[in-house]
Amino acid sequence: MLLDYEIWLMSEKRDDTPAARADFDQARYAWIEAREAAYGDENRPQAQRLVDGVPVDPMLPKDFDGTPHDLRPARETADWWGRPFVVRQRYGDGSVRWDVRILDGGAWDRSTSRGSYDSEAEAVEALLCGR
């Protein structure tokens, strides 16, 4: 449904008739309800591994970094908006990068990057020091 929503938003020839808008709204609400149902306690910040109070490698909902903010469930937004976290990126050559991210509206559909580091400790330290 997200793809349909994105196509509708980008379409220059979208059908703005009341019937089409009602169909769109119904699909939008179904998308939000599905995301709300999928957002479990295991996705909440307090369920994550914390390092000095910072969620590290959190179990984020599917498509966390691919969902428009206005389609996020209220609980997901309340939990993660303005809360920085650290994510490990693994590459095929065995290398690892630690990214500091925050859901803050810097992008319309994903968390914003606040820096990349060589170690978990560096990423957490940079976040705590405001870098």
Backbone hydrogen bonds in HBPLUS format (Angstrom, degrees):
<---DONOR---> <-ACCEPTOR-->    atom                        ^
c    i                          cat <-CA-CA->   ^        H-A-AA   ^      H-
h    n   atom  resd res      DA  || num        DHA   H-A  angle D-A-AA Bond
n    s   type  num  typ     dist DA aas  dist angle  dist       angle   num
A0005-TYR N   A0001-MET O   2.92 MM   4  6.20 157.0  1.97 151.7 158.5     1
A0006-GLU N   A0002-LEU O   2.83 MM   4  6.12 162.1  1.86 158.1 162.2     2
A0007-ILE N   A0003-LEU O   2.89 MM   4  6.11 162.0  1.92 154.1 159.1     3
A0008-TRP N   A0004-ASP O   2.91 MM   4  6.07 158.8  1.95 146.7 152.8     4
A0009-LEU N   A0005-TYR O   2.95 MM   4  6.22 157.7  2.00 149.1 155.1     5
A0010-MET N   A0006-GLU O   3.02 MM   4  6.21 153.5  2.09 148.5 155.2     6
A0011-SER N   A0007-ILE O   2.92 MM   4  5.90 132.0  2.16 145.9 157.9     7
A0021-ARG N   A0017-THR O   2.89 MM   4  6.09 163.2  1.92 160.4 165.9     8
A0022-ALA N   A0018-PRO O   2.91 MM   4  6.06 150.8  1.99 143.5 151.2     9
A0023-ASP N   A0019-ALA O   3.02 MM   4  6.31 154.6  2.09 145.1 151.5    10
A0024-PHE N   A0020-ALA O   2.90 MM   4  6.17 159.5  1.94 149.5 155.4    11
A0025-ASP N   A0021-ARG O   2.82 MM   4  6.05 164.6  1.85 151.2 155.3    12
A0026-GLN N   A0022-ALA O   2.94 MM   4  6.10 156.8  2.00 146.2 152.4    13
A0027-ALA N   A0023-ASP O   3.02 MM   4  6.28 158.8  2.06 148.4 153.8    14
A0028-ARG N   A0024-PHE O   2.86 MM   4  6.12 156.3  1.91 153.1 160.5    15
A0029-TYR N   A0025-ASP O   2.90 MM   4  6.13 163.5  1.93 153.1 156.4    16
A0030-ALA N   A0026-GLN O   2.99 MM   4  6.18 152.0  2.07 143.9 152.0    17
A0031-TRP N   A0027-ALA O   2.95 MM   4  6.20 151.3  2.03 145.4 152.9    18
A0032-ILE N   A0028-ARG O   3.01 MM   4  6.34 161.1  2.05 151.4 156.0    19
A0033-GLU N   A0029-TYR O   2.90 MM   4  6.08 164.0  1.93 149.4 154.0    20
A0034-ALA N   A0030-ALA O   2.94 MM   4  6.10 154.9  2.01 144.5 151.2    21
A0035-ARG N   A0031-TRP O   2.99 MM   4  6.28 156.6  2.04 149.7 155.9    22
A0036-GLU N   A0032-ILE O   2.86 MM   4  6.11 157.8  1.91 152.4 159.1    23
A0037-ALA N   A0033-GLU O   2.96 MM   4  6.16 157.5  2.01 147.9 153.5    24
A0038-ALA N   A0034-ALA O   3.05 MM   4  6.23 144.3  2.19 140.4 150.1    25
A0039-TYR N   A0035-ARG O   3.00 MM   4  6.13 126.7  2.29 143.6 156.4    26
A0039-TYR N   A0036-GLU O   3.33 MM   3  5.26 142.1  2.48  94.9 105.1    27
A0043-ASN N   A0040-GLY O   2.94 MM   3  5.47 159.0  1.98 115.5 122.3    28
A0044-ARG N   A0041-ASP O   3.17 MM   3  5.34 156.9  2.22 106.0 112.9    29
A0047-ALA N   A0044-ARG O   2.98 MM   3  5.56 157.9  2.03 120.0 127.1    30
A0048-GLN N   A0045-PRO O   3.06 MM   3  5.43 166.3  2.08 116.5 120.3    31
A0056-VAL N   A0049-ARG O   2.90 MM   7  5.79 163.9  1.92 170.9 173.1    32
A0051-VAL N   A0054-VAL O   2.88 MM   3  5.10 157.2  1.93 136.6 141.2    33
A0054-VAL N   A0051-VAL O   2.98 MM   3  5.10 164.4  2.01 110.4 115.2    34
A0086-VAL N   A0055-PRO O   2.93 MM  31  6.35 162.1  1.96 159.1 165.0    35
A0057-ASP N   A0086-VAL O   2.62 MM  29  5.83 160.3  1.66 154.6 161.9    36
A0064-PHE N   A0061-PRO O   3.04 MM   3  5.33 131.3  2.29 143.3 135.2    37
A0066-GLY N   A0063-ASP O   3.01 MM   3  4.87 129.9  2.27 121.5 113.8    38
A0067-THR N   A0109-ASP O   3.02 MM  42  4.78 119.4  2.40 146.0 141.2    39
A0071-LEU N   A0068-PRO O   2.91 MM   3  5.46 161.1  1.94 118.8 125.0    40
A0069-HIS N   A0108-TRP O   3.11 MM  39  6.24 156.1  2.17 158.3 156.4    41
A0072-ARG N   A0069-HIS O   3.25 MM   3  5.33 167.5  2.26 106.9 110.3    42
A0077-THR N   A0073-PRO O   3.03 MM   4  6.33 166.3  2.05 160.1 163.6    43
A0078-ALA N   A0074-ALA O   2.84 MM   4  6.02 163.4  1.87 151.7 156.8    44
A0079-ASP N   A0075-ARG O   2.91 MM   4  6.01 152.5  1.99 143.8 151.1    45
A0080-TRP N   A0076-GLU O   2.96 MM   4  6.07 161.8  1.99 153.9 157.9    46
A0081-TRP N   A0077-THR O   2.85 MM   4  5.22 154.9  1.91 144.3 148.1    47
A0083-ARG N   A0080-TRP O   3.12 MM   3  5.20 169.0  2.14 125.2 124.1    48
A0082-GLY N   A0103-LEU O   2.77 MM  21  5.69 163.9  1.80 151.5 157.2    49
A0085-PHE N   A0101-ARG O   2.87 MM  16  5.49 154.4  1.94 155.9 161.4    50
A0101-ARG N   A0085-PHE O   2.88 MM  16  5.49 167.8  1.89 162.6 166.2    51
A0087-VAL N   A0099-ASP O   2.80 MM  12  5.17 159.4  1.85 149.2 156.0    52
A0099-ASP N   A0087-VAL O   2.81 MM  12  5.17 167.7  1.83 158.8 157.2    53
A0089-GLN N   A0097-ARG O   2.71 MM   8  5.07 168.9  1.72 165.0 166.8    54
A0097-ARG N   A0089-GLN O   2.88 MM   8  5.07 154.4  1.95 144.9 153.0    55
A0091-TYR N   A0095-SER O   2.98 MM   4  5.41 153.5  2.05 163.4 162.0    56
A0094-GLY N   A0091-TYR O   2.91 MM   3  5.49 159.7  1.96 123.2 126.4    57
A0098-TRP N   A0117-TYR O   2.88 MM  19  5.02 170.9  1.88 152.9 153.6    58
A0117-TYR N   A0098-TRP O   2.73 MM  19  5.02 149.9  1.82 140.0 150.5    59
A0100-VAL N   A0115-GLY O   2.86 MM  15  5.40 166.1  1.88 157.0 161.5    60
A0114-ARG N   A0100-VAL O   2.70 MM  14  5.17 165.4  1.72 155.2 150.6    61
A0102-ILE N   A0112-THR O   2.95 MM  10  5.25 140.2  2.11 136.6 149.1    62
A0112-THR N   A0102-ILE O   2.66 MM  10  5.25 171.4  1.67 148.6 145.8    63
A0123-ALA N   A0119-SER O   3.09 MM   4  6.36 159.3  2.13 148.2 153.7    64
A0124-VAL N   A0120-GLU O   2.96 MM   4  6.22 166.1  1.98 158.8 162.0    65
A0125-GLU N   A0121-ALA O   2.90 MM   4  6.01 164.0  1.93 149.8 155.0    66
A0126-ALA N   A0122-GLU O   2.87 MM   4  5.98 162.4  1.90 148.3 153.2    67
A0127-LEU N   A0123-ALA O   3.03 MM   4  6.19 156.8  2.08 145.1 151.5    68
A0128-LEU N   A0124-VAL O   2.91 MM   4  6.13 163.7  1.94 153.4 157.6    69
A0129-CYS N   A0125-GLU O   2.86 MM   4  5.99 142.3  2.00 147.5 157.9    70
A0131-ARG N   A0126-ALA O   2.83 MM   5  4.99 151.9  1.91 157.1 155.8    71
A0130-GLY N   A0127-LEU O   3.20 MM   3  5.20 157.4  2.25 100.7 107.3    72
